[in-house]
Amino acid sequence: MKPMNESDGSGLDARLLQLLLSVLETGSVTAAAQRLGVTQSAVSHGLDRLRAVTGDPLFVKAGRGIVATARAEALAAPARELLGALERFARLGNFDPAQWQTTFTIAANDFQRDLLLPALAARLRAQAPGVVLRVIPSAVPRLEMLRSDDCQLAISPRPPEGSDIVQKRLFEDQYRVFYDPAVREAPCTEADYLAASHATVVYEPRRSLEIDQVLAARGLKRHFTVMVPSFSALPAFLRGTPLLATVPGLLARHTLQGLASCPPPLACPGMPMYAIWHIRYQQDPAHRWLREQLNAVVGPALALENEASA
C-alpha cells in the first residue's frame, strides 16, 4: 500500500477546505482567523499544508495585503462541493436542524431578498442557529452559479435552462406602474403610458422585460430615460419627477413605499417567482428542510402585502 502524504491529498480535511475558503472570501489571514475562531498562526500553518498538497503558493503578497493565485480561485468551487458532500455524508439519515452547521448561500436580487429572506433568516435563527445565511445578487441566474456551488439556491423569475436544474414556483406577482403623485397623475390610457418617460431595472444589456416583448410584438416600445441596476435605486429617480416605473406590485410594501401605483393600462403578463437549485440537492434532507422553510415564509409575506394594499 502506498504511504499517505500531503502531496497526494490525503492530508486534506474539512477544516483545511474551510480555511481556504475563508481566506479567499475575506482576503486576509487575520480576518480568516477571526471568522474561524483560531489564531493567525493556525491559519498560516494550514495554508502551508494546503500549499504542500496543491504545489501552489495559493496566496501572494500585494502591497499590504494578499491576493489569491489563479489556482486558489479555481479551487474554490471544488472546495465548496467537497464540503457539501462531507456535510451530506455526516447527516445522512440523521438530520437535525438545530445541529446543522453551515453557510447557506442564496442568490436573489433586492426584490426577492427584501420580500422573503428576512423572514427566512428569523426562522433559521430560531430553528437552525448554526446556519449562516449568505445572500448574493443573482442578476439573471446562470447555470454555472448552481453547478459550481457559488450558491445552493436561487430565487428568480427567470430560471436558467438545464437538465440538472430543479425549480419550484413560489408565487406570482403582477406588474404595477409606480409614479410620484405630487408631480403627475396615473397614466389612464395606453397612449398616456407610451408617451411618458420611463425608468427601469436592467440586469443584462439588451434583455428586455416581458412587457416590452409584448409591446415589441405590436410594433410599440417604451421611452426609457433612466436604467438602474436594482429596484432599490428607483425611488430616488421617481420622486419629484414625471417618470413611470413598471415593476412588481409587491414592491409597494417596502422599496417603493410612499409612491403611488396603478395597474398598467395595457395587457401585461404576470411575474412568476421560482426557487431554483441543482439536482444534487434534490433529496438532501437539510436542503429539503431549508426549502420548506422558504416556502413557509411566502404566504405570510404575501398576506402582509395584501393588508398593506387594502
Salt bridges, closest charged atoms under 4 A:
GLU6 OE2 - ARG49 NE 3.77
ASP13 OD2 - ARG15 NH2 3.66
GLU25 OE1 - ARG35 NH1 2.52
GLU25 OE2 - ARG80 NH2 3.16
ASP48 OD1 - ARG51 NH1 3.16
GLU81 OE2 - ARG88 NH2 3.40
GLU81 OE1 - ARG280 NE 3.03
GLU87 OE1 - ARG91 NH1 3.56
ASP114 OD1 - ARG113 NE 2.76
ASP149 OD1 - ARG280 NH2 3.05
ASP150 OD1 - ARG80 NH1 3.92
ASP164 OD2 - ARG147 NE 2.82
ASP164 OD2 - HIS278 NE2 2.95
GLU172 OE1 - ARG169 NH2 2.15
GLU190 OE2 - ARG218 NH2 2.86
GLU204 OE1 - ARG207 NH1 3.59
GLU210 OE1 - ARG158 NH2 3.93
ASP212 OD2 - ARG222 NH2 2.82
ASP284 OD2 - ARG91 NH2 2.85
